[in-house]
Amino acid sequence: MAGSDLLLTLLGAVALLFWGVRMVRTGLTRTFGATLRSMLARASRSRITAFLTGIGVTGIVQSSTATTLLLSSFAGRGLVTLPVALAIMLGADVGTTLVAQIFAFDIKWLWAAGLFVGVILFSTATSDRIKSAGRISIGLGLMLLALSVLGGVSGAMRESDLLKVVISALGTEPTIAVVVAAMLTWVTHSSPAIILFSMSLSASGAVSPALALALVVGANIGSSIAPYVALSGSSVPARRVPLGNLIARTAIGVIAIPFIPHIASVIPVASLDPGRFVLLAHSAFNIAVALTFLPLLDPLARLVSSMMPELPAAADRRAPQHLDPTALDSPSEALACAMRETLSVGDIVLDMLRRSLPALEGTDMTRVREIEKSDDDVDALHEAIKLYMIRASKADLSEADSRRYVEILTFTTNLEHIGDIIDKNLMELAGKKIKKRYTFSAEGAAELKRFHGQVMDNMRLALNVFASRDVTLARRLLLAKSDMRSREFESADRHFARLREGRAESIETSSIHLDVIRDLKRINSHLTSVAYPILEAHGELRESRLRIIPASDATIMPAESDPSAVRK
């Protein structure tokens, strides 16, 4: 086999092995995911139980990374202590060796049966569980097929002059070999794939026993790097779990590196098959890590905590800051608390509205996703305020308190609706514009900016009206609604004029431009509603917005007699 063909076949076999491992892990996780989470949640009874649970869970999914991610989510929420979590991880490290031992037997010929059964199950089944079983069978078949290909490639690799040079260099530098294997495992996120690859190389004699052991040590260290990097954006308690596992494995790996040549020299004496010896070394490494650190869980937990101290807690915008439960016995005070929390919601919605214009004008989907996350904060606070108000209403409310109760609930609901309009409508339009690479015309962008700025001003005014209940401010807000109606018509007229001129940008963004104007007007309508109860209480509103006409003219439509008869 030519050198290029050998390299391509090797890369394809390794990729096939990696994908097979991934399919088995995915199928098992989807089938037994809830059961595995339940097992991990109950593992805190004792550290021995935790260790055995780690072995069992990871032995099933064949991925210590998957176990780490599940476990870190529990630790991040305070459902499991750090020492217990580390005990589970030590068991998870041992659990990754179980299936690898099975593949040491000569069962590679079963790859065809695995693929055949898996494809039949996956293609014909209607049940998700049976489909997952088919996925697992396909994954096992791909792993066996990849190992068969690797066996043939590994034998041919012994004749490659280039490989002999590389292996010779790595064989004399176990530290470099460990680093290379660690980096490969981190990139592939699969220590079983790298271990089985090392087993094939060793069994064919393509690598020396010392180099195979160095690859084993590196693969075990690399498998603990992947989850630590994957959780880099998580909370401190969640990141401590993979850090502790990384420290434990690295410590044993560093200690083992100087002894690799001595350990390798035992192979002829023990008369072991080189491939099986690699798997035994893989198991021995993880058992050594477990035996060393199981008695040292508390010191290890303290070391990890000192290396990664808890950061000052950032304010959780979803957690109410002003809903004091002790104020529920005093309706007036409880309503004041709810009003302050509603203003906090208003600040979040105002910030969403402010950021919506750059998201609409720009091409960065990150801005869109950030605004969508803010709407989740608004929804959570709206629900909290609503429940708090219901509890407050159980006390006897005065007439004034009852009116304020309705005003707060109504305005809070309107703010939640505004958040939904920004999230579900404006950000959907922004995403559509970004996806299709549209651009507003200069005039159109300027019109949207002016219209958006007016809505921003009205929202600030609406928040002030809600807080102060000032009649003069309420009148200003309601008058601004008529002004917004005129601005909408003027903006539409100018947009249609640009369409008649054949402006390409305006034609492409026509529907988006008009929908943005419409949604901003809807937002403004929700805002101005806060003025109605205040003006009504002071007799500033008429009962009907229709102009009263004489009875003799009642049969004549207002639009026919006077176009201004109906105030829109």
N, C-alpha and C positions, 0 to 999 in steps of 0.2 A: 504494500500500500504506500502510495506517494505521501510525502510529508504533509502537503496541503489537505489531501483526502483524510489523512490520519487526524489532523487537527480538527477538521470540520466534523468528522464522525465523533470524535471525543466531545466536542462542544455540544453536538446534538444529543448525545447520550446523557451527558450531565444535565442538560436542560430538560430532557424527558424524565430523568430521575427526579429532578426538582419538582416538575409539574405533577408527577405521580404522587409524591409526598403531599403536595398541596391539595390534590383532589381527595386523598384519603382524609386529611385533616378537616377539610371543608365539609365533607359528607358526614363525618362523625360529629362535628360541632353542630351542624344543623339538626341532626337526628337526636343527639343527646345533650344539646346545649343547656336546656332548662335543668336537666338532671345533674349535669356537671356543676352548674352554679349552685344548686341546692347542696351538693356534696361539699363544695368549698365553704359555703356559708355555715355548715354544721361542723366544720373541722376544728373549731376552736376549743373543743372539750379538753384536749391535752396535746402536748407537743408531739408525742408519739403518734396519736391519732392524726394529727395534722400532717406529719411526715408520711404516714401510710396513705392518707388521702391524696397527697401530692403524687405519690407513685401511681396510684390507681387512675387518677384523672389524666395525667400525662401519658400513662401507658395506653390509654384509650385514644386520645387525640394525637399522640406522637408529636407534640410540639410544646416544648417548655415555654416558648414565646407566647403561644395562645394562653397557656395557664397563667403566665405572668401578667398578661393584659387583664384577664378576668380577676385575678387576685388583687391587682393594683387598684381596680375600681372599687373593690370592697374596702381596701385599706384607706383609699382616699375619702370614703364616706364614714370611716370610723367603725366599720362593722367587724373588723378583725384587728388585733393588736400586731405591732411590728414583729415581735419575736415569733408569734404563731405563724404569721405570713412567711417569715424566713424559713420556718420549719417546713411549711408546705412546699416552698421553693426547693429546699434540699431534696425532698421527696420527688419533686418534679424532675430534677436533674437525673435521679436514678431511673425514673419512669421512662425517660427518652431512650434508654438502652434496651428496653424489652423487645420491641419489634425488630430492632437491628439484630438481635441474637437469633430471631427466627429466620432471617434472611441469610444467616450463615449456612443453613442447610441447603442442600442441592434441590431447590424447588423452582428454579428459574424456568423450567419447562412448563410451569403452570400459567405462564403469562397469557397464552392464547385462550385458555379457559376463562381466566379472569376478565379479559377484554370481551369475549363473546357473551358471557353471562351479564356483565355490566351493561353492555350496549342494549341487550334485550330488555333488561329491567328498566333502564333509564328511558328507553324509547316507548315502551308500551304501558308503563305504570301510570296510574292517575293519582296515586297516593304519594304525598311528599316524602313520607318515610321510605317507601319502596324506591323512589327515585334517588334518595340519598344512599340507599344500599347499593343501587346500581353505580352511583358515582364512586363509592368506596371500592367496589369490585374493579371498575375501570382504572382507578388510581393504583390499586395493587398490581393489576396487569401491566400497566405502564412502568411501574417500578421494577418488576421482574424482567420485562423486556429490556429496559435500560441497563440492568445489571448484566444481562446476557451480552448486549452489545459492548459494554465496558470490558467484559471478560476477554472478548476477542481483540478489542483495541489495545488493552493493556499488554497482551502478549506481543503484539506488533510493535508497541512502543519500546520494547527492550532493544530493538534493532535501530532505533533512531539515534543518530549521532548527536543531534541538538539536545534531545531529551537527556542523553547521558551526561552532557555537560551541565545542564540545569540541575539534574538530580545530584550530580557529584558536588556541585556548589552548595546546594541546600543540605545535602547529607552531612557536610562538614560544619555547617552553621545551623544547629538546631533552633537557636533563638530566632533567626530569620525565617526558618520554616514555620515556626509557631506563629509568627506575625502574619505571614502570608496566608496560612490556613485560617487564622482569626478573621482577617479581612474578607476572605472568600465567603466564610460562613455569615459574616455580617451582611454582605451584599445579597446573598441568596436567602437569608433568613431561614435557613434549614440546616441544622447540624446533622440530622439523619442522612441527608443527601451527601454531605461532605464525608461523613464517616463511612457510608457504604462505598463511596468513590475510593476512599483510601483503602478500604478492604479489598476492592477489586485490584487496585494497583499492587498491593502487597501480595495478594494471592498469586498473581501472575509473575511476581518477581521483578516488576518494573521499578519498584523502589525498595530500598533497604529497610530492614526492620526498624532501625533507629529513625529514619526519616518518616516512616509510617506512624511511629509513636509521636513524633513531633507534630505531625498533622492532626493526630487525635487530640493532643493538648490544645493546639491552636483552635480546632473546631469547637471544643468545649468552652474556651474563653470567648470566642466570637459569638456563640449562641447567646451569651449573657449580655453582649453589647447591644444587639438588635433591639430588645425590648426597652433598654434604658434610653436609647436614642428615640424610639417610637413614642415614649411617654415624656419627652422633653418639655412639652407644653402643658403637662398635667400638674395637679397640685403637689405640694411637697410630700405629704404622706403617701401619695400614690407612687412617687418617684423613688422613695426610699427602698421599696421592695426590690426592684431590679438593681439598684445600687448595691444593696447588701449581697445579692447573689453574684454580682460582678466582682465584688471584693473577695468573696469566698473562693470562687473559681480561679481568679487571677492569682491569689495567694498560693494555692496548691499548685497551679501551673508553673509559677516562678520557682517554687521549691523543686518541682519535678524536672525542670529543664537540665540542670547539671547531671542528673542521674539517668537521663535517657540512654546514653551509650551503654551504661552498665545494665540497665533493664533489658535492652535489646540483646545483650550477649547471653541472656538466659534462654533465649528461644531454642537454640539447638539442643540444649540440655533437656529442656522440657518436652522436646519432640512435638511441638504444636504446629498445626497448620498456620502459616503466616497470616492468612485472611482471618481465621477465627481468633488468632492472638490479638489482632487489632480490635476486634469487638470486645474481647475480654479486657483489654487495656482500657477501652472506653468505659466499660462497666466499673472497672477497678478505680479509675480516676474519680468517677462520680460518687462511688461508695466511700472513697477516701475523703472527699469533700464533706460528705454527710457525717461520717464518724468524727471528723475533726471539729466541725462547727456545731453539731447538735448540742454538745455540752456548753458551747460558748455563745448561745443565742442571745442572751442578755447583754454581754459585752459587745457583741457584734451590733446589736440594735442601738446601744449607746454610741458606738463609733459612727454608725450611719447617721444618727440623729445629730451628732456634733458636726459632722461633715456637711449635713444638709439641714440647717436649723429652720424652724418655721418662720416664714416671712410674715410681716405685719399684714393682718387680714384686710384685704381690699373690700370696699363697700359693695355688698351684693345688691344690685339694683332691683332684684326681684323680691327682696325681703323688705316688708314695710318698715319704715323708720318712725312713723308717728302714730300708729294705731295702738294706743295705750289701752290694754284690757282693763286696767284699774279705773279707767274713766267711764266705763260703760254704765255705772250707776248714776252718773250725772249726764243726762242727755245733751245739755248745752256744751259741756266739755268734750263729750264723745264726738259731737258734730264738728267741733273745732279741730279735733284730731283728724277726722275724716277729710275736712277741708284742706288741711296742711298736706295730707298724703295725696289728695287729688291734685294739688298744685305741683307736687313732685312728679306725678304722672304727666302733667302738662309740660313740665320742663323736658322730660324725655321725648314726648311727642314733638315739641318745638324743635328739639335737636334733630329728630328724624326728618322733620320738614326742611330744616336748614340744609341737611346733608343730601336731601333728595335732588336738589338742583345740580350739584356737581356730579351726582350719579347719572342723571339724565343727560348732561352735557358731555361727560367723559366716556372712556372706553374700558374702565376698570371694574370687573365684576366683583372685586373684593369689597368695594363700597356698597354694592347692592346687597351682598350677603351680610355685611355688618348692620345695615338698616333692618334687614329681615330679622336678625337676632334681637334688635332693640324692640321689635314688636312683641316678641315673646315676653320681654320684661313688662311691657305695658299690659299684656293680657294677664300676667300673674298678679300684678298690683291691682288691676281692675277687679279681679276675682276676690282678692283679699279685702278691698274696700267694700265691696258688695256684701260679703259675709259679715264684716264688722258692722255695717249699717243695719243689717237685719237683726243682729244681736242688740244694737242700740235701740232699735224701734220697739223692743219688748217692754221698755220702760214707758211711762206715761209722758207723751210729748205735748208740749203746749202748741197752740195754733202757729206761732212763729217758728217753733222748732220743726213742726210738721212741714211747713213750707220750705224751710232750709233743707230738710231731709230730702224732699223731692228734687230740689235744685241740685244738690250734691250728686245724687244718684243719676240724674239726667245728664249733668255735665260730665261725670265720669264715664258714662256710657258713650256719650258723644266723642270724648277723647279716645276711647277704645275703637270706635268706628273710624275716626280719623287715622289712627295707627294702622287699621286694616286697609284703608284706602291707599295709604302710602306703601304698605307692604305688598298687598295683593294686586294693586292696580298700577301705581306709579313705578314700582320696581319691576313689575312684569314688563311694562313699556320700556324701561331702561334696558332690561335684559334683551328684549327683542331688538332694540336699536343697536346694542353692542354686537349681538350675534350676526345681524345683517350688515354691520359696518356702515350704518347710515350716519349722516351728518346734517344737523339743522343748518339752514341758511343763516347768514349773519343777522338779517332782519328778524327771522323767526326766533333765533336764540335770544335776541334782545327783548322781543315781546314776552317770551316765556320768563325771562329774568324779571321784567317789570311786574308781570302778573304775579309771579311767585313772591316777589318782594312785598307786594300789597297784601297778599295772604299772610305772610310772616308778620307784618305790622298789625293786621287784624287779630292774629292769634295772641300776640302780646297784649293787645287791648282787651281781648276776651278774658285772658287770665286775670287782668287787673279788675275787670268788671265782676268776675266771679268772686274775687277776694274782697273787693270793697263794697259791692252792691250799689255803686254810685249811679244815680239816675242820668246825670249828664254824660258819663262815659258810656252808659248803655245806649243812649240816644245816638251818640257818635258811632257806636258799633253797628247799630241798625241802619243808619244812613249810609255807612260804608257798603252795606249789602247792595243797595241800589247802584252805587258807583261801580261795584264789581260787575254788575249785570251789563252796564254800559261798556265797561272795558272788555267784557267777553265778546259783545257784538262787534266792537271796533277791531279786536284782534282777529276775529273770524273774517271780517271784511278784508283786512289787509292780507290775510293768508290766501283767501280766494283770489285776490288780485295777483298775487305772486304765481298762483297756479295758472291763471289766464296768460301770464307772461311766459309760461313754460319753464320756470325755474326748476332745474333737475332736483336740487336738494329738497325743495318744497314738495315736489311731486312724490319723492320717495318717503318723506316723513310726514305726509299729510295726515294720515289717520293717527299717528302717534302725537303730532302737534295738537290736533283737535281733542284727542282723548286726554292729554295732559291738562289742557285748559278746562275741560269738563270736570276732571277729578279735582283740580284745585278749587273750582267753584263749589263742588260738593263739600269739600273741606271747609270752605268759608261759610257755607250754609249751616253746617254743624256748629261752627264757632258762634255765629250770631244768635243761635237759639238761646244762649245763656242770657241774652238781654230781655227776652220776652217776659218771663215771670217778674222781673224787677220793674219793667215799665208797666206791666199790667197791675201790679200792686199799687202803683202810684197814679193809676188812671191815665196813663200816657198812650194807651192803645185803643183803637176803635174796635167795635165788635166784629165788623166786617170790612174787608178791604175793597168791596164792590161799591161804586158810586151809586147812591140812591137816585132812582129815576122816577118821574111821575107815573101814576098808575095808568094814565092814558097811553103812555109810551111803552108799557110793559111788554107788548107783543113784539116790539122792535128790538132786534138784537143790538147790544151795546156797540158791537163792532161796526154795525151799519150806520148808527146814528152819530157815533163819535169814536174815532179810533183810540182815543185816550180814555175811553170810559172805563175800561178794565186796566187797572194798574198791575202790571206784571211783576 
